[in-house]
Amino acid sequence: MRALKILAVLMCISFILISFANKGAAKEKVIAGVQVIMLHHATGIRPNTLTVNRGTTVIWINETMSPATIKFTDQKITTACENPVHFVKDVDGSFMSDHIPFGSVASLCFVEKGTYKYTATCETRMVTEVQKGKIETGKTFEGTIIVE
């Protein structure tokens, strides 16, 4: 009798563990890797057109010597993988970046197919030129991410 009780308890525990394991499985979750885009004040966006697979996380590195922002212009992004960095949703529910400090990164995982045009804007900055201050105006660059 005791053996039957132990067997019944083990079967219940196994059933519970299998149920929780299946609930946590994300069958449609696709992780396709990482691609890097450089933002530079003089050379702009490198590469300015990037083709990726669904599930790819794109990382922008800000080398503009000033804070930068990224905004998608045509097709908006409303769905992304978990934990985007330096991206927030605007009032329309579309992702856009907040200020990305110089030397920092922003990242967003693309889950929907499409062509996403965006602008990267670096702010006006002060630069030195032989002990004299010089103001260099901000610049806006255009880029495209194609998700297949």
Legacy VTK file of the C-alpha trace (Angstrom):
# vtk DataFile Version 3.0
C-alpha trace
ASCII
DATASET POLYDATA
POINTS 148 float
0.000 0.000 0.000
2.796 2.384 0.917
4.494 1.726 -2.451
1.270 2.676 -4.279
1.068 5.977 -2.356
4.683 6.809 -3.208
4.093 5.910 -6.851
0.972 8.108 -6.963
2.850 11.069 -5.432
5.728 10.661 -7.913
3.286 10.525 -10.831
1.575 13.738 -9.626
4.911 15.532 -9.254
5.981 14.363 -12.728
2.705 15.556 -14.230
3.071 18.984 -12.591
6.678 19.363 -13.739
5.816 18.382 -17.321
2.881 20.824 -17.350
5.059 23.747 -16.200
7.827 22.848 -18.645
5.415 22.917 -21.609
3.850 26.231 -20.556
7.245 27.943 -20.514
8.207 26.763 -23.996
7.927 29.500 -26.607
7.606 27.600 -29.865
7.330 30.714 -32.055
10.217 32.554 -30.430
12.945 32.983 -33.008
16.396 34.183 -32.066
18.398 34.970 -35.162
21.463 36.663 -33.764
22.822 40.176 -33.511
23.795 42.867 -36.037
25.653 46.090 -35.216
25.152 49.560 -36.694
27.632 52.352 -35.979
26.466 55.976 -35.642
29.292 58.389 -36.420
29.129 62.201 -36.674
31.345 62.400 -39.781
30.434 59.215 -41.675
26.797 58.719 -40.619
25.216 55.295 -40.297
27.326 52.246 -41.138
25.824 50.225 -42.735
22.967 52.483 -43.727
20.963 49.528 -45.113
20.876 46.295 -43.157
19.014 43.076 -44.031
18.247 40.728 -41.124
16.084 37.730 -40.282
13.141 37.849 -37.900
14.334 37.634 -34.307
17.557 39.544 -34.940
18.602 42.117 -32.364
20.042 45.252 -33.939
22.503 47.191 -31.795
23.318 50.831 -32.555
26.609 52.114 -31.112
26.729 55.889 -30.664
30.125 57.256 -31.763
28.778 60.744 -32.604
30.495 62.481 -29.644
27.028 63.722 -28.557
23.677 62.216 -27.562
21.717 60.680 -30.446
18.125 59.576 -31.065
16.592 57.041 -33.436
13.097 57.368 -34.854
11.339 55.084 -37.333
9.726 57.171 -40.062
7.553 55.067 -42.389
6.542 51.688 -41.017
6.324 51.905 -37.230
7.496 49.180 -34.873
4.913 48.227 -32.266
6.152 44.721 -31.367
9.667 43.718 -30.360
11.400 41.041 -28.314
11.820 41.574 -24.601
14.069 44.199 -23.013
14.892 46.780 -25.689
17.715 49.106 -24.607
17.223 52.900 -24.888
13.933 52.364 -26.759
10.560 53.416 -25.395
7.041 53.485 -26.806
5.612 56.846 -27.837
1.977 57.914 -27.417
1.020 55.932 -30.553
2.531 52.730 -29.151
5.490 52.794 -31.579
9.089 52.285 -30.537
11.515 55.201 -30.674
14.746 55.761 -28.814
15.323 58.074 -25.933
18.644 59.966 -25.806
21.501 57.565 -26.412
24.595 59.028 -24.714
27.924 59.118 -26.531
29.666 55.752 -26.184
26.434 53.950 -25.307
24.327 51.450 -27.204
20.665 51.072 -28.067
19.160 47.770 -29.154
15.887 46.495 -30.537
14.876 42.976 -31.594
12.859 42.840 -34.824
10.064 40.251 -34.921
7.877 41.428 -37.812
8.834 41.262 -41.477
9.031 44.574 -43.292
11.170 47.500 -44.370
11.848 49.952 -41.554
13.242 53.352 -42.488
14.620 55.437 -39.653
16.495 58.610 -38.891
19.392 58.901 -36.474
19.883 62.430 -35.184
22.954 63.556 -33.280
22.682 66.730 -31.298
24.619 69.972 -31.655
27.959 69.752 -29.895
30.844 71.953 -28.865
34.253 71.035 -30.277
37.615 72.643 -29.684
39.619 74.078 -32.537
43.080 75.289 -31.455
41.892 76.578 -28.078
38.774 78.243 -29.533
35.310 76.855 -29.020
33.481 75.876 -32.176
29.885 74.739 -32.337
29.175 71.891 -34.709
25.497 71.636 -35.571
23.583 68.421 -35.184
23.120 66.077 -38.105
20.402 63.700 -39.207
21.185 60.490 -41.073
18.785 58.057 -42.750
18.979 54.295 -42.533
16.926 51.239 -43.450
16.465 47.843 -41.822
14.887 45.096 -43.936
13.487 42.187 -41.935
12.935 38.977 -43.939
LINES 1 149
148 0 1 2 3 4 5 6 7 8 9 10 11 12 13 14 15 16 17 18 19 20 21 22 23 24 25 26 27 28 29 30 31 32 33 34 35 36 37 38 39 40 41 42 43 44 45 46 47 48 49 50 51 52 53 54 55 56 57 58 59 60 61 62 63 64 65 66 67 68 69 70 71 72 73 74 75 76 77 78 79 80 81 82 83 84 85 86 87 88 89 90 91 92 93 94 95 96 97 98 99 100 101 102 103 104 105 106 107 108 109 110 111 112 113 114 115 116 117 118 119 120 121 122 123 124 125 126 127 128 129 130 131 132 133 134 135 136 137 138 139 140 141 142 143 144 145 146 147
